[in-house]
């Protein structure tokens, strides 16, 4: 499972203007990384809700976590 904090760190690095001004591509990639960070926070919260906190290594947790569909979530 991805670490949402790491994804947000990547987004911040892409937008860090101490090296160079952000380009359109780096801004789009930063937004995408931030979106996936939020997506994985939601997946983890849902899996913990149904499988129970502390069960991240269980098959049930993995099944719930991996069964979410991006398109369906976007529609909701």
C-alpha positions as CSV (number, residue, x, y, z in Angstrom):
1,X,0.0,0.0,0.0
2,X,1.2,3.4,-0.8
3,X,2.2,6.0,1.8
4,X,0.0,9.1,1.3
5,X,2.7,11.2,3.1
6,X,5.3,10.2,0.5
7,X,2.9,11.1,-2.3
8,X,2.4,14.5,-0.8
9,X,6.1,15.0,-0.4
10,X,6.5,14.3,-4.1
11,X,3.8,16.9,-4.9
12,X,5.6,19.5,-2.7
13,X,9.0,18.7,-4.4
14,X,7.4,19.2,-7.8
15,X,6.2,22.6,-6.8
16,X,9.3,23.7,-4.9
17,X,10.3,26.9,-6.8
18,X,13.7,27.2,-5.1
19,X,15.2,25.2,-7.9
20,X,13.2,26.4,-10.8
21,X,9.7,27.8,-11.5
22,X,7.0,25.2,-11.7
23,X,6.1,24.1,-15.2
24,X,2.6,23.1,-16.3
25,X,3.7,19.5,-16.4
26,X,5.1,19.6,-12.8
27,X,1.9,21.3,-11.6
28,X,-0.3,18.6,-13.2
29,X,1.9,15.9,-11.8
30,X,1.8,17.5,-8.3
31,X,-2.0,17.6,-8.5
32,X,-2.1,14.0,-9.6
33,X,0.2,13.0,-6.7
34,X,-2.0,14.9,-4.2
35,X,-5.1,13.2,-5.6
36,X,-3.6,9.8,-5.2
37,X,-2.6,10.6,-1.6
38,X,-6.2,11.5,-0.8
39,X,-7.4,8.4,-2.6
40,X,-5.2,6.1,-0.6
41,X,-6.2,7.8,2.7
42,X,-9.8,7.1,1.8
43,X,-9.0,3.5,0.9
44,X,-7.1,2.9,4.2
45,X,-9.9,4.5,6.2
46,X,-12.6,2.3,4.6
47,X,-10.5,-0.8,4.9
48,X,-9.9,0.0,8.6
49,X,-13.6,0.6,9.1
50,X,-14.6,-2.8,7.8
51,X,-11.6,-5.0,8.6
52,X,-10.6,-3.2,11.8
53,X,-7.6,-1.0,12.7
54,X,-4.4,-3.0,13.1
55,X,-5.4,-5.6,10.5
56,X,-3.4,-4.1,7.6
57,X,-1.7,-7.4,6.8
58,X,-4.9,-9.4,6.7
59,X,-6.5,-10.8,3.5
60,X,-9.8,-9.0,4.3
61,X,-8.0,-5.7,4.6
62,X,-6.2,-6.2,1.3
63,X,-9.4,-7.3,-0.4
64,X,-11.3,-4.3,0.7
65,X,-8.4,-1.9,0.0
66,X,-7.9,-3.2,-3.5
67,X,-11.6,-3.5,-4.5
68,X,-12.3,0.2,-4.8
69,X,-12.8,1.5,-8.4
70,X,-11.5,5.0,-9.3
71,X,-14.2,5.6,-11.8
72,X,-17.0,4.7,-9.4
73,X,-15.6,6.8,-6.7
74,X,-15.3,9.8,-9.1
75,X,-19.0,9.3,-10.1
76,X,-20.0,9.3,-6.4
